[in-house]
Amino acid sequence: MVSQINSCSFCVDISTQLLQKRGVSLEKISKLENFENESLFTAKEKIALSYAEAITRYDLGVSPDLFFNLKKHFNDDEIVELTALIGYQNLSSKFNAALDIPSQGFCLALKANSSL
């Protein structure tokens, strides 16, 4: 999600490979862009993705309602960890996108599905 927003093809490639290694289907990964309307994602996943999107897109920001809903699914320690992971992914994807680091072919399935 963060890598897609920040247009980092390298990060999308490597993240797709890592997600697949963890058992996430390519179908689910390909639906990230429209996660709010997809039944493949749990309520917990959707709120985490909404949080990632709000942090990543400066025009959104984290609203009090979003944070309230986040606390329904995550405890304080988990929110700190999630925030750190999102922050790191933003740093990494913005860095790589700025330097125009290309996809390295980590996820061969990515080549077959250009919508990622």
JODAFEN-V242537 format. One record per residue. N is the residue number from 1. PSI is psi in whole degrees, -180 to 180 (999 if undefined). NEAR is the number of other C-alpha atoms within 10 Angstrom. Layout:
[[N/PSI/NEAR] [N/PSI/NEAR]]
This chain:
[[1/-56/22] [2/-45/25] [3/-37/23] [4/-46/14] [5/-41/15] [6/5/22] [7/48/17] [8/99/24] [9/-35/21] [10/-48/21] [11/-39/25] [12/-44/24] [13/-54/22] [14/-36/18] [15/-38/18] [16/-44/23] [17/-47/19] [18/-41/14] [19/-42/14] [20/-39/16] [21/-28/10] [22/7/9] [23/9/8] [24/131/13] [25/152/13] [26/-32/16] [27/-47/10] [28/-42/15] [29/-41/18] [30/-15/16] [31/2/18] [32/-39/18] [33/-27/15] [34/38/9] [35/-33/20] [36/-31/17] [37/11/11] [38/130/13] [39/-11/11] [40/-20/16] [41/136/16] [42/167/12] [43/-39/12] [44/-43/14] [45/-41/14] [46/-41/19] [47/-37/22] [48/-41/21] [49/-38/20] [50/-40/18] [51/-45/24] [52/-42/22] [53/-42/18] [54/-38/17] [55/-41/18] [56/-40/21] [57/108/14] [58/-25/9] [59/-13/8] [60/-62/11] [61/167/14] [62/110/17] [63/159/11] [64/-37/9] [65/-42/9] [66/-45/15] [67/-39/13] [68/-46/10] [69/-34/15] [70/-41/19] [71/-16/14] [72/-25/10] [73/-19/14] [74/142/15] [75/176/10] [76/-44/10] [77/-40/9] [78/-36/12] [79/-41/17] [80/-45/12] [81/-44/11] [82/-43/16] [83/-42/16] [84/-43/12] [85/-42/13] [86/-43/21] [87/-45/16] [88/-44/13] [89/-35/20] [90/-47/20] [91/-51/15] [92/-48/18] [93/-36/24] [94/-40/19] [95/-53/14] [96/-38/19] [97/-40/18] [98/-36/12] [99/2/10] [100/45/13] [101/119/14] [102/164/13] [103/142/16] [104/6/12] [105/24/13] [106/-40/17] [107/102/17] [108/-29/12] [109/-24/15] [110/-37/20] [111/-33/13] [112/-19/9] [113/91/11] [114/-4/8] [115/-9/9] [116/999/19]]
